[in-house]
Amino acid sequence: MSFTRPFNPLDAAAEIETALPVVKHRKVTARLWRHSQARIGMILGILLLCFVIIGPIIYPHDPAKPDYGNKLAPPGSQHILGTDQSGRDQLARLMEGGMRSLGSALLVLGSVSSAGLVIGLIAGMSGGWFDALAMRLVDVMMALPGMVMAIAVVGVLGPGFINLLVALVISSWAYYARLTRSYVLTARQRQDVISARLAGIGWGRVIFTHILPGVLTQLIVIVTLNLGSMIAWISGLSFLGLGVQPPKAEWGAMLSGSRFYFTFAPWLLLGPAILIFLSVISANLIGNALRDILDPKANE
Amino acid sequence: MNEIATIQYQGLNVTYATGVHAVRGVSFDVRRGECLSLVGESGCGKTTMSHAALGLLPANTRLSGSININNIDILAASSNELRQLRGLVAGFVVQDPYAACNPLARVEDHVAEAWHAHGMTVPDQAVVQGITELGIQEPGTMIRRYPHQWSGGMLQRATIAAASAHNPNLIIADEPTSALDADRADTTLEALKQTGAALLLVSHDLAVVSRHADRIAICYAGKVVEIGDSQEIIKERRHPYTSGLLKAIPSLHEGLPEPMPGYPPDLRYQIAGCAFAPRCPHAMNICLETPPKMANGVACHLYVEHDHAKEKITRQTSTKELPRVSDRPPPEVKAKVLAEAREVSKTYRQGTRLTHAVRSASLQIKQGEIVGISGPSGCGKSTLLRLLATMEIPDAGEVYLDGELATRAGSKKIHSNLARKAYLMPVFQDPISSLDARWPIWRTIVEPLTAPHRKNQLSKEQSRQIAYDLLKGVGLENVDIEARPAELSVGQCQRVAIARVLAAKPKIIIADEPTSALDVSVSASILHLLVEFIEQERAIVIVSHDRPMLNVLCDRVLEMYDGLLVSNS
């Protein structure tokens, strides 16, 4: 590639002075859209959201109504994706279950990351006994495998969807607290922070203007990358029977329920499996792109 | 030149995949046993030239011309031929010896690798011998140690021993001294010359290089603009760029270094005439039209007889008078003391190891003074500044700001809040990380004005106007005030950082190595900005390892060594 541009001798000096790159500052969403991977992820995500939010409104079947005379019906004109082992409409159940799977994954990640953020921020800024205590607790939590921990907590609380979410929050906040704290520890030594402090800006404002924006962008990236695995976790625990109880639908529970009929009704397994797969892909594509875009050192 | 050239460049052109035409038709040679140094500022193509000689450029780089080492054309050589060449015929020494060494391997392993890489067994005692020749004491025990247990200067000598293990004809050294303290640079370059090989030395430091190189090639915008005997180059200053470069170096120039106007050209574009013409004080019409040819060691139209177009371009130059150190009134004897450290000490504890960063140092900063503190890295200079800014509390002694007690050993409280009211403002070594990477620069600049104790109510428009005016004051009127630090050059970021300091109007600027990350011509302009700041009631404390710079800039220079502050004016 070679660039040529008209050369005007008289303006040469002035031209050199102004030959600095002019960069347009686009919003993050616009830059995300220009990122081809992210665009695929976003289209996929929007389609999935439409499926679980608008779908139940326009699709006439009741996901919880059994029809024992019409069990395990293959896909056809009356039931587009057929019916399950109790004669319930599979498509309607996928829509309702998707709402529960995706919504709860977002809910868990939201509460986990805000809890981790608050604990990590206080620990990193205060130091002292709170820091020591919080970090030893984090060590303990991180030493235990998350899945085992979640199963144990559900075991104590009893099976149920709400209990499952509580268990997931308890078993995964530690990672976010540790991440936030380590970021805060480096950020408070940063030269722009020292300059602001010497100029007379208080810690409170320094945290909100210099430190938090950096932590948040890191957390957003981690949360999107973890969204996929969180969907898989919730589905997995529901598959084990620790989450959603029938007749409520959830993708993981649907997989679990349909596995006995795999040989003669494989569509029951394929539906939730493909949807889980697509959600994980979509979240990972967006997360990867966010990591590239939110890096402040990278020029567009 | 009837001697055989060890390495010969002929019309070398290098274009990177990004479209940057980094080297533009370079021809020179290095003769047997000679030391040639490529000198220039960042982005001038000197490193690209040296890496091309060993086939170290990325695979998708376009090269033309030729480089001959021992009659092998490097650009046409296969990777097998290149491997035979590297180490055996041409050695390579990199900038940072610690980065060049695996921290988990002993130093002897690194030197021995020179043989292992070519499938040879190490001759008996060869490693110890190589190291001894380069003047390392107790080589037998030293080589058993790990890289972090060696000092930087010593470790660089070990990498030189590895590079010269097979007595190569040529050693290429890419900035071998810039990661080291100034006093280590001379011994390192001596060690390089001692190997007896022809030496291609890449450096940005004309002052150091001029003491050691036989010949110097000055590079600008991908070309060699002047080449010749190093003493002659320093003395004659024929090319205007050479002369500008020398004026910007404190140790080679009388008085305060003079900055060079403008910026180097963008190497993605074609350049019609002489690349330096837009910045050149002697530019003529022909300079903008035809590229000058190398003749008698200098590529400049000034030294060629032309029939036409010799008239000089008149252009608007900035009429702003540069301040001179000698013009500045000497600080009054009875001037008020702005800040004082009395017998302060600071010790850091790491496990059981104690580091006495500052030992009982006393320092007074008076109005109107520029105080320099010099010393090698790790001598406690930066800690002393942090103590003065009450960012840390001393283990012994007191710090006074404006006559009031600010911090005292044993008391966790900060007694005077002055240092949290922009009484002192810092300028740091690395300008890019001293600005918030997420913020547009205008927001960084006006941040001090938004501090609660000022009770300012600035609208966004007012802030942007103030930022624009301040940026103009530091010579950045062409920069977009919405730009983020990553879009600016290092020198521009340092100017933004200074604009922020000027906005805060502090009584004292504490500058920690403010120029050591910058090119010489840029650092000269930064020093001018700092000197302009000085008025009767203000002061600057400047910390640097660059003693000549401090000598021309400061009213008094203090020496710091191993935590001890020694006064000598």
Interface residues (C-beta under 8 A of the other chain):
Chain A: M1 S2 F3 T4 R5 F7 P9 A12 A13 E15 I16 E17 T18 A19 L20 P21 V22 V23 H25 R190 Q191 D192 I194 S195 A196 R197 L198 A199 G200 I201 G202 H210 P213 G214 P296 K297 A298 N299
Chain B: T15 G19 H21 G262 Y263 P265 D266 R268 Y269 Q270 A272 G273 A277 P278 R279 N285 L288 E289 R315 A389 M391 A419 R420 K421 A422 L424 M425 P426 F428 D430 S433 S434 L435 D436 A437 R438 P440 T444 E447 P448 T450 A451 P452 H453 R454 N478 V479 D480 E482 A483 R484 A486 E487 L488 A497 R500 A504
